[in-house]
Amino acid sequence: MRLSSILATLATAIVAVTGSDPESKLEAGMQKRFTEYHDRLKAEAAPAVLNDESFKKLVSAPRDFTVVVLLTAQGARFGCQLCREFQPEWEIVARVWAKGDKDGLARTLFATLDFADGRETFISLGLQTAPVLLFYPPTHGPHAVSSREPKQFEFNGGFVTRDKIYRDGYTLTEDFGSLTTADMVHNWIVGMLPGRPHPTYRRPLNFLRLASTFTILAGLGTIAYNAGHYIMPVIQNRQFWAMGTMIAMLLFISGHMFNHIRKVPYVIPAKNGGITFVATGFQNQTGIEAQIVAVLCAIMSFCVIALVSRVPRITNRRTQMFTVLSIVTVMTVTNSFMLHIFRMKNAGYPFVMPPFM
């Protein structure tokens, strides 16, 4: 009787050990992966840098933790402006979580995979643009979700396509949206973690910017204090402000801000091998086209100023009449050329004026 009890107890123990061993090994393996990358996150206060192999290891199932991965293309030859602009914001997000979740209660890791180190991953995921921010939810444990597909963050625009990366492209999508900020990404991640603790977002102070600002303000204050009696007459001069206002108006009217936002080319190659100065369509523009329009507007502005302020001071009536006719002729020719440019951009533009018909 005692022998049978011993054998039964031993058999039960063996079954219990063999039954729970795979599960315990699974949990130990997941914990080991999480601890490895979470320790790196705490030590470096920055997302872990991955390659193809480490990416597969980190996001492979089963996984009882969340992984947020930025797939980017930082290389200069890729020309991804949004990638370079977003990288500091992404590092701020990782730094906030590294300092605010030191115990790993949120079970969330952050990583970065560059195209130069993860070409195969980009291909396997079928990605055609960069940057791409992916959220991999847990596949195991209390926070596991039914779908293993990663969630993708929607950026505002300005992507570099994979085809252009393959060609080492030099021009990108020219419509750049506003910059995606760290707090936007943080709120998106928090929204994907219902019921889990998360750090409060506080943007770290940029001490370098603060020091630079203080230095510049101190320098300007010193200059104003020591050279105030030389600077004040210039600041109080009406002609100085009138000239500055005219220059600003010419810049904005000519499309300078449009060029700066859209990153337009200076000229466009023509089909015959030459170059085109004026882009067709009112939604397109070249850099030199804006300069031409600015010069034309400047000519007409100075003609109006001369008619109002200079011509009345001419005492000789014949000279005055000749000056008026000359200025009006210049204004007519300049305006005619401006309308001609509008017709070059859109053949349906209805207004014309000689001599450029």
C-alpha positions in Angstrom: 0.0 0.0 0.0 2.8 2.3 0.9 4.7 1.4 -2.3 1.7 2.2 -4.4 1.2 5.6 -2.8 4.8 6.4 -3.4 4.6 5.4 -7.0 1.4 7.4 -7.5 2.9 10.5 -5.9 6.0 10.1 -8.0 3.9 9.7 -11.2 1.9 12.8 -10.3 5.0 14.8 -9.8 6.5 13.6 -13.1 3.4 14.5 -14.9 3.2 17.9 -13.2 6.9 18.7 -14.0 6.7 17.5 -17.6 3.4 19.3 -18.2 4.5 22.7 -16.8 8.1 22.6 -18.1 7.3 23.8 -21.7 5.2 26.6 -20.4 7.8 27.7 -17.8 10.5 27.6 -20.5 8.3 29.7 -22.8 7.7 32.3 -20.1 11.4 32.3 -19.2 12.3 32.9 -22.8 9.9 35.7 -23.3 11.1 37.3 -20.0 14.7 37.0 -21.1 14.1 38.8 -24.3 12.1 41.5 -22.6 14.7 42.0 -19.9 17.6 42.2 -22.4 16.0 45.0 -24.5 14.4 46.8 -21.5 17.8 46.9 -19.8 19.3 48.5 -23.0 16.4 51.0 -23.1 17.0 52.0 -19.5 20.8 52.2 -19.9 20.9 54.1 -23.2 17.6 56.1 -22.8 17.2 55.5 -26.6 15.5 53.0 -28.8 17.4 49.8 -29.5 19.1 49.8 -32.9 18.2 46.6 -34.9 19.1 44.7 -38.0 17.2 42.0 -39.9 18.2 39.3 -37.5 17.6 41.1 -34.2 14.3 42.5 -35.6 13.0 39.0 -36.2 14.2 37.9 -32.7 12.5 40.8 -31.0 9.0 40.7 -32.7 8.7 36.9 -33.1 5.8 35.2 -31.4 5.1 34.1 -28.7 5.6 37.5 -27.0 4.0 38.8 -23.8 5.3 42.3 -24.3 4.7 45.2 -26.8 7.2 46.3 -29.4 7.1 49.7 -31.1 9.5 49.8 -34.0 10.4 52.7 -36.3 11.5 51.7 -39.8 13.4 54.5 -41.3 16.0 55.5 -43.9 18.5 57.9 -42.4 21.2 57.8 -45.1 21.9 61.0 -46.9 21.6 59.1 -50.3 18.0 58.2 -49.5 17.0 61.9 -49.2 14.3 61.2 -46.6 13.8 64.6 -44.9 10.9 63.4 -42.8 13.1 60.5 -41.5 15.7 63.0 -40.3 13.2 65.4 -38.9 11.3 62.7 -36.9 14.3 60.9 -35.5 14.9 63.4 -32.6 11.2 63.2 -31.7 11.3 59.4 -31.7 14.3 59.4 -29.4 12.4 61.7 -27.0 9.5 59.2 -26.9 11.9 56.4 -26.0 13.6 58.6 -23.4 10.3 59.4 -21.7 9.4 55.8 -21.4 12.9 54.7 -20.3 12.8 57.2 -17.4 9.1 56.9 -16.6 8.8 53.1 -16.8 12.0 51.8 -15.2 10.3 48.8 -13.7 8.9 47.7 -17.1 5.3 47.6 -15.8 4.0 48.7 -19.2 5.8 45.8 -20.9 6.7 48.1 -23.9 10.0 48.2 -25.8 11.2 50.7 -28.4 13.5 50.0 -31.4 14.7 51.5 -34.7 15.5 49.6 -37.9 17.2 51.5 -40.7 16.8 50.5 -44.3 20.6 50.2 -44.6 20.5 47.4 -41.9 17.1 46.0 -42.6 16.6 45.7 -46.4 15.1 42.2 -46.1 12.7 43.3 -43.4 11.4 46.2 -45.6 10.9 43.7 -48.5 9.2 41.1 -46.3 6.8 43.6 -44.9 6.0 45.0 -48.3 6.9 48.5 -47.3 7.0 51.1 -50.0 7.7 54.2 -48.0 9.8 55.4 -45.0 9.5 56.2 -42.2 7.0 53.6 -40.9 6.1 53.3 -37.2 4.7 49.8 -36.3 3.1 48.7 -33.0 3.4 45.0 -32.3 0.9 44.0 -29.6 1.5 41.0 -27.3 0.6 37.5 -28.6 0.7 35.9 -25.2 -0.3 36.7 -21.6 -3.0 38.8 -20.1 -2.7 41.6 -22.7 -2.6 39.4 -25.8 -4.9 40.4 -28.7 -6.6 38.2 -31.3 -4.9 39.8 -34.3 -1.1 39.5 -34.6 -0.9 42.1 -37.3 1.0 45.3 -36.3 -0.7 48.6 -36.1 0.8 51.4 -38.2 1.0 55.1 -37.2 -0.1 57.6 -39.8 2.5 60.2 -40.5 1.6 63.6 -42.1 3.5 63.1 -45.4 6.9 63.6 -46.9 7.8 59.9 -47.5 10.7 58.4 -49.4 9.6 55.5 -51.6 11.4 52.2 -51.7 11.8 52.5 -55.4 13.6 55.7 -55.0 15.8 54.1 -52.2 16.8 51.4 -54.7 17.7 54.0 -57.2 19.5 56.1 -54.6 16.9 58.7 -55.4 17.6 62.4 -55.0 14.1 63.8 -55.2 11.2 62.8 -53.0 7.5 63.5 -52.7 7.6 67.3 -52.5 4.5 67.7 -50.4 5.8 67.7 -46.8 3.3 67.8 -44.0 3.8 69.3 -40.6 6.3 67.6 -38.4 5.0 64.7 -36.3 5.9 65.5 -32.7 6.8 63.2 -29.7 3.6 63.9 -27.8 1.5 62.8 -30.8 3.3 59.5 -30.9 3.2 59.1 -27.1 -0.5 59.6 -27.1 -1.0 57.1 -29.9 1.0 54.5 -28.1 -0.9 55.1 -24.8 -4.1 54.7 -26.7 -3.0 51.3 -27.9 -2.3 50.2 -24.3 -5.7 50.2 -22.5 -5.6 49.1 -18.9 -1.8 49.3 -18.6 0.3 51.8 -16.7 2.3 54.3 -18.7 4.6 57.3 -18.0 3.3 60.8 -18.1 4.7 62.7 -21.1 6.9 65.6 -20.2 9.1 67.0 -23.0 12.7 67.1 -21.8 14.3 70.5 -21.7 16.7 71.3 -24.6 19.5 72.8 -22.6 21.6 73.5 -25.7 18.7 75.6 -27.1 18.2 77.4 -23.8 21.9 78.2 -23.6 22.0 79.4 -27.2 18.9 81.6 -26.7 20.3 83.1 -23.6 23.7 83.8 -25.3 22.0 85.4 -28.3 19.7 87.6 -26.1 22.7 88.7 -23.9 24.7 89.5 -27.0 21.8 91.6 -28.5 21.3 93.4 -25.2 25.0 94.2 -25.0 25.0 95.5 -28.6 21.9 97.6 -28.0 23.3 99.1 -24.8 26.7 100.0 -26.3 25.6 101.0 -29.8 22.1 102.3 -29.1 22.8 105.9 -30.1 24.0 104.6 -33.5 21.1 102.0 -34.0 18.1 104.1 -32.9 18.3 106.6 -35.7 18.2 103.7 -38.2 15.3 102.0 -36.4 13.3 105.2 -36.3 13.9 106.0 -40.0 10.7 105.7 -42.0 12.4 104.9 -45.2 14.2 102.0 -43.6 10.9 100.4 -42.5 9.3 101.2 -45.9 12.1 99.5 -47.7 12.0 96.5 -45.4 8.2 96.2 -45.9 8.6 96.4 -49.7 11.2 93.6 -49.7 9.0 91.4 -47.5 6.0 92.0 -49.7 7.9 91.2 -52.8 9.2 87.9 -51.3 5.8 86.7 -50.2 3.9 87.8 -53.3 6.5 86.1 -55.6 6.0 82.7 -53.9 9.1 82.5 -51.7 7.2 80.6 -49.0 5.6 78.3 -51.5 9.2 77.4 -52.7 10.4 76.9 -49.2 7.5 74.6 -48.2 7.3 72.6 -51.4 11.0 72.3 -52.0 10.6 73.2 -55.7 13.4 72.8 -58.2 15.2 75.9 -59.4 14.6 75.0 -63.1 12.9 72.1 -64.8 14.5 70.0 -67.6 12.8 70.5 -71.0 11.9 67.7 -73.4 14.3 69.1 -76.0 17.3 68.8 -73.6 17.1 72.5 -72.5 15.6 73.9 -69.4 12.2 75.4 -68.5 12.0 78.5 -66.4 8.2 78.6 -65.9 6.3 75.5 -64.6 2.9 74.9 -66.1 -0.1 74.9 -63.8 -0.9 77.2 -61.0 0.0 74.6 -58.4 3.5 74.3 -59.7 6.5 76.7 -59.7 10.2 76.9 -60.1 12.7 78.8 -58.1 13.8 81.1 -60.9 10.2 81.7 -61.8 9.6 83.2 -58.3 12.7 85.4 -58.8 11.4 86.6 -62.2 8.0 87.5 -60.7 9.7 89.3 -57.8 11.8 91.4 -60.1 8.7 92.3 -62.2 6.7 93.3 -59.1 9.7 95.3 -57.9 9.9 97.2 -61.1 6.2 98.1 -61.0 6.4 99.0 -57.3 9.3 101.4 -57.9 7.5 102.9 -60.9 4.5 103.7 -58.7 6.7 105.1 -56.0 8.5 107.3 -58.5 5.2 108.6 -59.9 3.9 109.5 -56.5 7.0 110.9 -54.8 9.5 111.9 -57.4 7.7 113.1 -60.5 5.7 115.9 -58.7 9.0 117.5 -57.6 10.2 117.9 -61.2 9.9 121.6 -62.1 10.4 121.4 -65.8 7.0 120.5 -67.4 8.6 118.8 -70.5 10.9 116.8 -68.4 8.1 115.9 -66.1 5.9 114.8 -69.0 8.7 112.7 -70.5 9.3 111.0 -67.2 5.7 110.2 -66.7 5.4 108.7 -70.2 8.6 106.7 -69.7 7.4 105.3 -66.4 4.0 104.4 -67.7 5.7 102.6 -70.7 7.8 100.6 -68.4 4.8 99.7 -66.3 2.8 98.7 -69.3 5.6 96.4 -70.7 6.2 94.9 -67.3 2.6 94.2 -66.7 2.2 92.7 -70.2 5.1 90.3 -69.5 3.6 89.3 -66.2 0.3 88.4 -67.9 2.3 86.5 -70.5 3.8 84.4 -67.7 0.3 83.7 -66.4 -0.7 82.5 -69.9 2.4 80.3 -70.1 1.4 78.6 -66.8 -2.2 78.2 -68.0 -3.1 78.7 -71.7 -6.7 79.4 -70.7 -5.8 82.5 -68.8 -8.2 85.2 -70.4 -6.2 88.4 -70.0 -3.6 89.8 -72.3 -1.9 93.1 -72.9 0.5 94.3 -75.7 3.3 94.0 -76.5 3.4 90.4 -75.2 0.2 89.0 -76.6 
